[in-house]
Amino acid sequence: MKKMIQLLTGLVLLAPAYVNAQQSTANELEIMNQLSSRAAVSSMPVSQLLNAPGNEALKAFFFTPVKKKGALKGKRMAVIAADGFEEIEMLGPVWYFRELGAKVDIVGPKFNPAPARYGLSTPEMAKDHIMAIQYLNPVGWVKVDRTADQIKVEEYDAIFIPGGAWNPDNLRYDKDVIRFIKEFNKAGKLVAAICHAPVVLATADILKGRKLTGYWNIQTDLTNAGGIVTDEPVVVDGNIITSRHPIDVADFSRAVEGWLVKE
C-alpha cells in the first residue's frame, strides 16, 4: 500500500510537467501550421529550414513567445506578392506582424491566366491564390485578400514584398503594382522588401541614391538602378527597409516593427 501511495504521489508531481510539455508542443505545432502554406508537394517543409544547422536564431524568433503583443495594433499592412514567392519570407513576417496586432492583407496582381498556346493546366484555386516556393520548389498556395488594382495608399501604413526567384518578375510586370509602390513611396510610407524583391523597387524607380541590400545575384541590378548596396542582414534608409535572404527574416521583421512603432 505504501508503494502504491508513493507511485500515485509521483504521478501527481509529474502531471504539471507533462501538461506543460503537451501545451508547448501544441503551441509549436500551431505556430508551424501558421508558417506553412497548403501542402502541394511536401509536408511542412518549413520545419526543415528552421531545424537546419546554423538557423537556431531563426527558429528561436518564431518559437520564443512574443512579448509585445499589441505593439502594432491599429496598423494596417499590405503584403504584395505573386506566384513564386518565398514561403518563409511572406508567412514568417505575416505571422509576426499579426502576433503584434497588425491587420495584414495579402495583395496580389489580378489573375492573368497564361495564353492557351502555352498548353498549361492551371488549377482552379490559382484564380484567388498565389503559389509559394521554398528555394525553387513549389510547396503550396496562399489565398489573396485583395488585388493590386483594388487598394489605395491611404488604406495602409506599410507594404512589404517577399522574395522568391519568380515572384519579383511577376510583380514588376504588373502596372497596378508598380503604380502603387511609386505612390506609396512618394507618400513617405514604409516600403520593405527582402531577398529578390528589391528589384521590384528598381522597376518602380525609387532606389536612386538609397542605401539598401538584397540577394547576392541581384546586387548588381540594384547598383545599376542607382542604389548604394551593402551586404548586411538589414538596411534601413528613410522609409525603405531591405534584407538579403530567408535567414534574415527575423532581423527584417524586427526592423519593420521598429519603424512602425517609432512612426
C-alpha positions in Angstrom: 0.0 0.0 0.0 2.9 2.3 0.9 4.5 1.7 -2.5 1.1 2.4 -4.3 0.8 5.8 -2.4 4.4 6.7 -3.4 3.7 5.9 -7.1 0.5 7.9 -7.1 2.3 10.8 -5.4 5.0 10.7 -8.1 2.4 10.7 -10.9 0.7 13.7 -9.3 4.0 15.6 -9.2 4.8 14.7 -12.8 1.4 15.7 -14.1 2.1 19.5 -14.4 5.4 18.9 -16.3 3.6 16.6 -18.7 0.8 19.1 -19.2 3.3 21.9 -19.8 5.2 19.8 -22.3 2.0 18.9 -24.1 0.9 22.6 -24.2 4.4 23.6 -25.5 4.2 21.0 -28.3 0.7 22.0 -29.2 1.8 25.7 -29.4 4.8 24.9 -31.6 2.5 22.9 -33.9 0.0 25.7 -34.1 2.8 28.2 -35.0 4.2 25.7 -37.5 0.8 25.5 -39.2 0.6 29.2 -39.5 4.1 29.3 -41.1 3.2 26.6 -43.7 1.1 27.1 -46.8 -1.3 24.4 -48.0 0.9 21.4 -48.9 1.2 20.6 -52.6 4.4 18.6 -52.8 6.0 18.1 -49.4 4.6 18.2 -45.9 5.6 21.1 -43.7 8.9 21.8 -45.5 9.5 24.9 -43.4 10.4 22.6 -40.5 13.5 21.6 -42.3 14.5 25.2 -42.7 14.0 26.0 -39.1 15.8 22.9 -37.9 18.8 23.2 -40.3 22.2 23.7 -38.6 23.0 27.4 -38.3 19.4 28.5 -38.2 18.9 28.3 -34.4 18.3 32.1 -34.1 15.7 32.0 -36.8 13.9 29.1 -35.1 14.1 30.9 -31.7 12.5 34.0 -33.3 9.3 32.0 -34.1 9.2 29.8 -31.0 10.0 32.4 -28.4 6.7 33.8 -27.1 6.0 37.3 -28.5 6.0 39.7 -25.5 4.9 42.9 -27.2 1.5 41.8 -28.4 -0.5 44.8 -29.4 2.6 46.8 -30.4 1.3 47.2 -33.9 -2.4 47.4 -33.0 -4.2 49.7 -35.4 -1.5 49.4 -38.1 -2.6 48.1 -41.5 -0.1 46.4 -43.8 -0.2 45.0 -47.3 1.9 42.1 -48.5 2.4 42.4 -52.2 3.2 39.1 -53.8 2.6 36.9 -56.8 3.2 33.3 -57.9 6.7 32.1 -56.9 7.1 34.0 -53.6 9.5 32.5 -51.0 7.2 30.9 -48.4 9.0 31.9 -45.1 9.7 35.4 -46.4 6.0 36.0 -46.6 4.4 33.8 -43.9 7.1 34.5 -41.3 6.7 38.3 -41.2 2.9 38.0 -41.6 2.7 35.7 -38.6 4.9 38.1 -36.5 3.1 41.3 -37.5 -0.3 39.6 -36.8 1.1 38.5 -33.4 1.9 42.2 -32.7 -1.7 43.1 -33.6 -1.4 44.5 -37.1 -4.0 43.9 -39.8 -2.3 42.3 -42.7 -3.7 41.8 -46.2 -2.3 39.6 -48.9 -2.4 41.6 -52.1 -1.7 40.0 -55.5 -2.0 41.0 -59.1 -5.2 40.4 -60.9 -5.5 36.8 -62.1 -4.0 36.6 -65.6 -4.0 33.1 -67.0 -1.3 32.0 -69.3 -2.2 32.1 -73.0 -3.8 28.9 -74.2 -1.0 28.2 -76.6 1.3 27.7 -73.6 -0.5 24.4 -73.0 -0.6 24.8 -69.3 -3.2 23.3 -66.9 -3.9 26.0 -64.3 -5.6 24.8 -61.0 -8.9 26.5 -60.2 -7.5 27.9 -57.0 -5.0 29.9 -59.0 -7.8 32.5 -59.6 -7.6 33.7 -56.0 -4.5 32.1 -54.6 -0.7 32.6 -55.2 1.9 29.8 -55.3 4.6 29.6 -52.6 8.0 28.2 -53.2 10.9 27.1 -50.9 14.0 27.9 -52.8 13.0 26.6 -56.3 10.4 24.0 -55.1 6.6 24.8 -55.2 5.2 24.0 -51.8 1.7 25.3 -51.6 -0.8 28.1 -52.1 -1.9 31.2 -50.1 -5.3 32.9 -50.6 -5.2 36.5 -51.8 -7.3 39.1 -49.8 -7.3 41.8 -52.5 -5.8 42.6 -55.9 -3.4 45.4 -56.6 -6.0 47.4 -58.6 -8.3 47.5 -55.6 -6.0 49.1 -53.0 -5.3 52.7 -52.1 -2.3 54.3 -50.5 -4.3 55.8 -47.6 -5.6 52.4 -46.6 -2.2 51.2 -45.4 0.7 52.2 -43.1 3.3 49.9 -44.7 3.8 47.5 -47.5 6.3 44.7 -47.8 7.3 42.4 -50.6 8.7 38.9 -50.1 11.3 37.5 -52.4 11.4 34.3 -54.3 13.1 33.6 -57.7 9.9 34.1 -59.7 7.7 36.4 -57.6 9.5 39.7 -58.3 9.4 39.2 -62.1 5.7 38.6 -61.9 5.2 41.7 -59.9 7.4 44.1 -61.8 5.5 43.4 -65.0 2.2 44.4 -63.3 1.3 48.1 -63.9 -1.0 48.3 -60.9 1.7 47.0 -58.6 4.4 49.4 -59.8 2.0 52.4 -59.8 1.0 51.6 -56.2 4.6 51.3 -55.0 5.6 54.6 -56.6 2.6 56.3 -54.9 3.3 54.7 -51.6 6.9 55.7 -51.6 6.0 59.3 -52.6 3.7 59.5 -49.6 6.7 58.6 -47.4 5.2 55.4 -46.1 7.2 52.3 -45.3 8.3 50.2 -48.3 10.0 47.0 -47.2 11.5 44.2 -49.5 13.5 41.1 -48.8 15.7 38.8 -50.9 15.0 39.2 -54.7 12.1 41.7 -54.0 14.2 44.9 -54.2 14.3 44.5 -58.0 10.6 45.4 -57.9 11.6 48.7 -56.3 14.2 49.2 -59.1 11.4 48.8 -61.6 9.4 51.4 -59.6 12.5 53.7 -60.0 12.7 54.6 -56.3 16.2 53.4 -55.5 18.4 56.3 -56.8 20.8 57.3 -54.0 19.2 55.0 -51.5 21.1 52.6 -49.3 19.8 49.0 -49.5 20.7 45.3 -49.7 19.3 42.3 -51.4 20.0 38.8 -52.6 23.5 38.4 -53.9 22.6 37.8 -57.5 20.6 41.0 -57.8 23.0 43.3 -56.1 24.5 44.4 -59.4 21.0 45.2 -60.7 20.3 47.3 -57.6 23.6 49.2 -58.1 22.6 49.8 -61.8 19.3 51.2 -60.6 21.2 53.9 -58.6 21.2 52.2 -55.2 24.0 52.1 -52.7 24.3 48.4 -52.0 25.8 46.8 -48.9 25.9 43.1 -47.9 24.1 43.4 -44.5 21.2 41.4 -42.9 19.0 44.5 -42.9 19.4 48.1 -44.2 17.1 51.0 -43.2 17.2 54.1 -45.3 14.4 56.5 -44.5 11.2 54.8 -45.5 12.9 51.8 -47.3 13.9 48.6 -45.5 15.6 45.8 -47.2 17.1 42.4 -46.4 19.1 39.7 -48.2 17.5 36.2 -47.8 15.3 33.9 -45.7 17.8 33.7 -42.9 17.3 37.5 -42.4 13.6 37.2 -41.8 13.9 37.9 -38.0 16.1 41.0 -38.5 13.8 42.2 -41.3 10.6 41.7 -39.3 12.0 43.5 -36.2 13.3 46.4 -38.4 9.8 46.8 -39.8 8.3 46.7 -36.4 10.7 49.3 -35.1 10.0 51.7 -37.9 6.2 51.4 -37.4 6.4 51.8 -33.6 8.5 55.0 -33.9 6.2 56.4 -36.6 
